[in-house]
Amino acid sequence: MRSGLAMMPVAYCVPGSEPRIVLSRGTLDVLDRGQLQAVLAHERAHLYGRHDLLLLPFIALAHAFPWLPAARHAREAVPVLLELLADDQARRAHGSLELAQAIGHMSARRDSAPGTMALAGPAAAERVERLLTGVRSRSRWVSPAAYLVGGLLLSGPIAIPLAPVWCGIP
């Protein structure tokens, strides 16, 4: 008899020096080939985007300031936003329908897998709706604008120690 956890459809990635994507037997049983490819593209997007590192500051902030509502809300919102980002990557590679069906199949067969923020998390219904209604991801100018704003924000702290050199102060 197989364990109940192995039969649940679960997909997640394990980042690190040798990143891995883990799929349960339940995932392999419930998804067809196209859906499985969409799930793999989604998990690869998490790995290549280093979403684990993007999430860490928000986890630390929530632990450091548990009484601060903004810290708690950010900790709750960022994982969902990272899922949407990975969805967008998988959508571009395999189409919206395949990924939406995979999320639907996986969320319909889940009870709860503690410690996993897998493909079918708490925002699964919203993600499927977003994929099926054709809500476009951000404009092509949003990423360059975000990098520009980030660069400008970082330029202040970098400029302070370099200011004496630029101004010719010995």
JONOR-V286250 format. One record per pair of residues at least 4 apart in sequence whose C-alpha atoms are under 8 Angstrom apart, sorted by the first residue. I is the first residue (numbers start at 0). J is the second residue. D is the distance in Angstrom with one decimal. If there is no record, write none. Layout:
I:J:D, I:J:D
This chain:
1:5:6.9, 1:6:7.1, 2:6:6.6, 3:7:6.5, 4:112:7.7, 5:23:5.5, 5:24:5.7, 5:25:6.3, 6:23:6.7, 6:24:5.6, 6:25:4.1, 6:26:7.7, 7:23:6.8, 7:24:7.5, 7:25:4.8, 7:26:6.9, 7:108:6.8, 7:109:6.2, 7:110:8.0, 8:22:7.6, 8:23:5.9, 8:24:7.1, 8:25:4.3, 8:26:4.0, 8:27:7.6, 8:29:7.2, 8:105:5.4, 8:108:6.7, 8:109:6.7, 9:21:7.8, 9:22:5.9, 9:23:5.4, 9:25:7.1, 9:26:5.8, 9:105:7.2, 9:112:7.9, 9:117:6.4, 9:118:7.5, 10:20:7.3, 10:21:5.6, 10:22:4.6, 10:23:6.6, 10:26:7.0, 10:38:7.5, 10:42:7.7, 10:117:5.5, 10:118:6.2, 11:20:5.8, 11:21:5.4, 11:22:6.8, 11:42:6.4, 11:115:7.1, 11:116:7.2, 11:117:5.1, 11:118:7.1, 12:18:7.2, 12:19:5.6, 12:20:4.3, 12:21:5.9, 12:42:5.9, 12:43:7.7, 12:45:7.4, 12:46:6.8, 13:18:5.5, 13:19:5.1, 13:20:6.2, 13:21:7.5, 13:46:7.9, 14:18:4.5, 14:19:6.6, 14:46:6.2, 14:49:7.6, 14:51:7.2, 18:46:7.2, 20:39:7.6, 20:42:6.8, 20:43:7.7, 22:26:6.1, 22:27:7.1, 23:27:6.6, 24:28:6.1, 25:29:6.1, 26:30:6.1, 26:105:7.1, 27:31:7.8, 27:35:7.5, 29:104:6.8, 29:105:7.5, 30:34:5.6, 30:35:5.7, 30:101:6.4, 30:104:7.2, 31:35:6.1, 32:36:6.2, 33:37:6.3, 33:93:7.6, 33:97:6.2, 34:38:6.3, 34:97:4.9, 34:98:5.9, 34:100:6.9, 34:101:5.2, 35:39:6.2, 35:101:7.3, 36:40:6.1, 36:93:7.4, 37:41:6.2, 37:89:5.6, 37:90:7.5, 37:92:7.6, 37:93:5.6, 37:94:7.9, 37:97:6.3, 37:98:5.3, 37:101:7.6, 38:42:6.3, 38:89:7.4, 38:98:6.7, 38:101:7.0, 38:118:7.3, 39:43:6.0, 40:44:6.1, 40:88:7.2, 40:89:5.0, 40:92:7.3, 40:93:8.0, 41:45:6.7, 41:85:5.0, 41:86:5.8, 41:88:6.6, 41:89:4.9, 41:118:7.9, 42:46:6.4, 42:85:7.1, 43:47:5.9, 44:48:5.7, 44:84:8.0, 44:85:5.1, 44:88:6.3, 44:89:7.4, 45:49:5.9, 45:50:5.2, 45:51:7.5, 45:81:7.7, 45:85:6.0, 46:50:6.7, 46:51:7.9, 49:53:6.7, 50:54:6.2, 50:81:6.6, 51:55:6.5, 52:56:7.7, 53:57:7.9, 54:58:6.4, 54:74:7.9, 54:77:6.8, 54:78:6.9, 55:59:6.2, 56:60:6.0, 57:61:6.1, 57:70:7.1, 57:73:6.5, 57:74:5.2, 57:77:7.6, 58:62:6.2, 58:74:5.9, 59:63:6.0, 60:64:5.9, 60:65:7.9, 60:70:5.9, 60:74:7.9, 61:65:5.2, 61:67:7.7, 61:70:4.8, 61:71:5.4, 61:73:8.0, 61:74:6.3, 64:70:6.6, 65:70:7.0, 65:71:6.6, 67:71:6.6, 68:72:6.1, 69:73:6.0, 70:74:6.2, 71:75:6.3, 72:76:6.0, 73:77:5.8, 74:78:7.3, 75:79:7.4, 76:80:6.3, 77:81:6.1, 78:82:6.2, 78:116:7.9, 79:83:6.3, 79:122:6.8, 80:84:6.2, 81:85:6.2, 82:86:6.0, 82:118:7.6, 83:87:6.2, 83:126:7.0, 84:88:6.6, 85:89:6.3, 86:90:5.9, 86:98:7.6, 87:91:6.3, 87:136:6.8, 88:92:6.5, 89:93:5.9, 89:94:7.2, 89:98:7.2, 90:94:4.4, 90:95:4.9, 90:98:6.8, 90:130:7.9, 91:95:7.9, 93:97:6.7, 93:98:7.4, 94:98:6.9, 95:99:6.0, 95:130:5.3, 95:131:6.5, 95:133:8.0, 96:100:6.0, 96:130:7.2, 96:131:6.7, 97:101:6.2, 98:102:6.2, 98:130:7.9, 99:103:6.1, 99:126:7.7, 99:127:5.0, 99:130:6.2, 99:131:6.9, 100:104:6.1, 100:127:7.9, 101:105:6.1, 102:106:5.9, 102:118:6.3, 102:119:5.5, 102:123:6.6, 102:127:6.9, 103:107:6.0, 103:119:7.6, 103:123:7.5, 103:124:7.9, 103:127:7.2, 104:108:6.5, 105:109:6.4, 105:118:7.6, 105:119:6.0, 106:119:5.0, 106:120:7.5, 106:123:6.9, 116:120:5.8, 118:123:7.8, 119:123:5.2, 122:126:6.2, 123:127:6.1, 124:128:6.2, 125:129:6.0, 126:130:6.2, 127:131:6.1, 128:132:5.9, 129:133:6.4, 129:134:5.6, 130:134:6.7, 137:141:6.3, 139:143:7.8, 140:144:6.0, 141:145:6.0, 142:146:6.2, 143:147:6.1, 144:148:6.1, 145:149:6.0, 146:150:6.0, 147:151:6.1, 148:152:6.1, 149:153:6.2, 150:154:6.0, 151:155:7.1, 152:156:8.0, 153:157:6.4, 154:158:5.7, 155:159:6.4, 156:160:7.6, 157:161:6.8, 158:162:5.7, 161:165:6.4, 162:166:6.0, 163:167:6.0, 163:168:4.9, 163:169:7.1, 164:168:6.1, 164:169:7.3
